[in-house]
Amino acid sequence: MAECSDVFLDSFFVARQPVFDVHKGIWGYELLFRNSEGSNVADVGDEDAATSQVIADGFGLIQEDIDEGQRLLVNFPRNMLLEGAADFLPAEVCVVEILEHVQPEPDVLEALKELKERGYVLALDDYIGQDGFEPFIELADIVKVDCLDLSPDELVNIVGNLKQLDVMLLAEKVEDNEMFQRCLELGFDLFQGFFFSRPEIIPGKKVSTSNLNRMQLLSSISGEDFDVDDLTEAINSDVSVSYRLLKFMNSAAFGLPNEIHSIKQAITLIGYRKLAGWLRMILLSDMSSGPAGNELAFLSIKRAKFLELVCLEMKHCPLPAESMFMLGLFSLLDVLLGRPMEELMEELPVEKELMLALIGKENNASLYLDLVKCLEKAEWDKLGRLIMGNNLSSLAVARSHMAAMQWANEVVLMGRED
């Protein structure tokens, strides 16, 4: 894992948005950055500087966290295309994304042709059928269609026209499973959006036995009181969880002088609070299945660490840092289990303010959940308003989010190793 310099952390916000294939496997990620240095508002400065910073720091940092064969899409404004900035990025990983306001002028088209000759994949961003972009489409390997701003009929017509060409179709801003299914039926190859993070509640659906056991374990470590023997027995009853937990305990992250051989020994040595925090993460990661589930586990763990770090940076946090951690960690529990959050909260004894934020009621804690959602979706203007309106430090938010992303990657990868 690459180290992240203070300059890098202080310089910009970063969003890493997954791109899925037709089987909901992770095809790659789009990287979205916004400069924040020297400003209390999430102000981009200028596109050239932002893209240069991505090339200098961001791309290399995130590249280490992706699997072999996955791609990273990076936005390129006009000047950066003409200056050959893509040459700093590996063609086998980088997808050069042509921003929607770049015009197909002769010098731009020539630069794109040269990139293709050097093996780069080109993607046209935010296509909604606008006239004059035919030269870009002829060069593009991928066309990203903005599904949110199109009517069903417009979407059908655009897809019909593009299907006659030799391009991959990427459905952008796919916000729910209904839209995913519609785009799948229309013949899209790739899908980007947060459809995977919306709860798909199926009436009468029962939680699997293994997940029921994990829910019971989550419940047992959500309160303040515990019994060492009872907790040890509960953990030992789940072989997978026991294995994962002991692997975590013996990792470098804990820095314990002696190897731990039993759950009871772990509880005694490191204490209940620290054990409970790590156990919650393992349980959520273990409840996920498939690539989309893995991404949900990553988001849950990243949100947890981010909210904890932001809380520690603040003078007046609405909840203790440990509760803020739980807020992020449990924020996607309804999606992971396919059950309404209200039902789940009845089974987990969490404090009232935390529970209200999780079920979508607006309070002081829910504000910080909104903050991390803006970061994930790259809603920079709304993020800036939240930061300014609540007297937060943009640098502290940027620093905490990047640190949380790195930490979550390490935790999820460690949890997935055999």
Summary of the structure (lengths in Angstrom):
residues: 418
radius of gyration: 22.6
end to end distance: 18.6
largest distance: 73.3
contacts: 1318
relative contact order: 0.11
helix: 55%
strand: 12%
